[in-house]
Structures are given as C-alpha cells and as structure tokens.
Amino acid sequence: MPDPSQDLRNKILGRKGEALTVSYLKKRGYRILKRNFRTPFGEADILAKQGDTYCLVEVKTRISDAFGLPSEAVNAKKRERYRKMALFLCERLGEEVPCRFDVSSVTEEGIEYFEGAFI
C-alpha cells in the first residue's frame, strides 16, 4: 500500500523543482506560458517559449542520485507522450510551430538543463 506521507513529500519536492526551473528559465529570457500544460495525451510540467520556439519542459527532481539521475527517468513512453503533446499544441495554435522537448534535472547541487533532450 502506498505511503500517503511519501506521496505528499514527492509532490512537494516536484513542485519545488518546477518552481526552481521556472526561475531558471525566466533568468535566461524564456517566457513561461503555462505550468502543468494539460492535453488529452498527458501533462507537460512547463510550457515555455524561447524566441519563436515552444518548449515543452519535463522537470525531474531528486534528493539524491541513489536511484539514478533525474533526467534518466524520462523513458520512451514519456517521450512518446511529449511528441503527441507537441502535435496537439500545433493543432491548437492552428499552425506548425517550432517545438522542442527539454528536460530539467533538479538535485540539491542545482539544475542541469537539457535543451532538445529528445526528438
């Protein structure tokens, strides 16, 4: 049976990672369009824009790397969902737009940000 207190700690940790990533992106000139961008195919943690490029950002936060680096948790299934979310975004905007998939890996040491982490 899942531990409700652990679930809450994970949710708080995830929100903290997202907030740190938003701050990181703003300092680098990104425009934050939406947090928790929901589509029929899933949710992107952050939808941002850098110049003309839309960025679907997956944020992974870990206290330690005992179970691997946060960025390693973005598996093939999640990448496929992000591809579908990008298509949905293009349909919603009514045009084909430049779109990129980024991953923000947040640990106690800081943020490692991967632009164009996957295709």
Sequence and secondary structure as in RCSB ss.txt:
>XXXX:A:sequence
MPDPSQDLRNKILGRKGEALTVSYLKKRGYRILKRNFRTPFGEADILAKQGDTYCLVEVKTRISDAFGLPSEAVN
AKKRERYRKMALFLCERLGEEVPCRFDVSSVTEEGIEYFEGAFI
>XXXX:A:secstr
   HHHHHHHHHHHHHHHHHHHHHHHHTT EEEEEEEEETTEEEEEEEEETTEEEEEEEEE S STT  GGGG  
HHHHHHHHHHHHHHHHHHTS   EEEEEEEEETTEEEEEEEEE 
